[in-house]
Amino acid sequence: MGFLKRTHKRFDYKPRYYKGEGNPFKIEHKLDKFRKTTGKNKGLKTKFTDALDELKNPDKKVNKTVIYIALILVLIFLYIIDFDLSIFFNN
């Protein structure tokens, strides 16, 4: 029964125009190298403690950016629906 003893074929593929460093087939997120919780082979306890530290001490610049973007999107939405501010003022 020859089909039970099947071996997989291996191909030695090298990209033609790749002249960079490292493995071109490695998939990694762009921001993983800036985080403490990913990219390192550590124990489970240290991963949880690093994640909790990031949760307790968030980056202030990121929070301000998110607030600015949300405010701009709300103002654009109010402009699109023709929101009238005169309802808040008693004349």
C-alpha positions in Angstrom: 0.0 0.0 0.0 2.1 2.8 -1.3 -0.3 5.6 -0.6 0.2 5.2 3.2 4.0 5.7 3.1 3.7 9.1 1.3 6.4 11.7 1.9 5.9 15.4 1.3 7.9 17.1 -1.4 10.1 20.0 -0.2 10.9 22.9 -2.4 13.7 25.4 -1.8 12.1 28.6 -2.9 14.0 31.9 -2.6 12.4 35.2 -3.6 14.0 36.6 -6.7 14.2 40.3 -5.8 14.3 40.2 -2.0 17.6 41.6 -0.7 16.6 42.5 2.8 17.6 41.2 6.2 15.9 38.3 7.9 13.2 35.9 6.8 10.8 37.4 4.2 8.2 34.8 5.0 7.9 35.7 8.7 4.6 37.3 9.5 4.7 39.8 12.3 2.6 42.8 13.2 4.3 46.2 12.8 3.7 47.3 16.4 4.7 44.0 18.1 8.3 45.2 18.6 7.1 48.2 20.7 4.9 46.2 23.1 6.1 44.4 26.2 3.7 41.6 26.0 4.5 40.1 22.6 7.6 39.0 20.8 9.4 37.5 23.8 9.5 33.9 24.9 8.6 34.4 28.6 6.5 32.5 31.1 2.8 32.9 31.3 2.9 34.8 34.6 5.3 37.5 33.2 3.0 37.9 30.2 0.0 38.5 32.4 1.9 41.0 34.6 3.2 42.9 31.6 -0.3 43.1 30.2 -1.7 44.3 33.5 1.1 47.0 33.7 0.2 48.2 30.2 -3.5 48.3 31.2 -2.8 50.3 34.4 -0.3 52.7 32.7 -1.7 53.6 29.3 0.0 55.8 26.8 -1.3 59.4 27.2 -0.5 60.4 23.6 -2.7 57.6 22.2 -5.6 58.5 24.4 -5.5 62.2 23.3 -5.3 61.1 19.7 -8.4 58.9 20.0 -10.3 61.7 21.7 -9.4 64.2 19.0 -10.4 61.7 16.2 -13.7 60.9 18.0 -14.5 64.7 18.4 -13.8 65.4 14.8 -16.0 62.5 13.6 -18.9 63.7 15.9 -18.6 67.2 14.5 -18.6 65.9 10.9 -21.7 63.8 11.8 -23.5 66.8 13.3 -22.7 68.9 10.2 -24.0 66.1 7.9 -27.4 65.9 9.7 -27.7 69.7 9.9 -27.8 69.9 13.7 -29.0 73.3 14.9 -27.4 74.7 18.1 -30.1 77.2 18.6 -32.2 74.7 20.6 -29.8 75.1 23.5 -30.1 78.9 23.7 -33.3 80.6 25.0 -34.0 83.7 22.9 
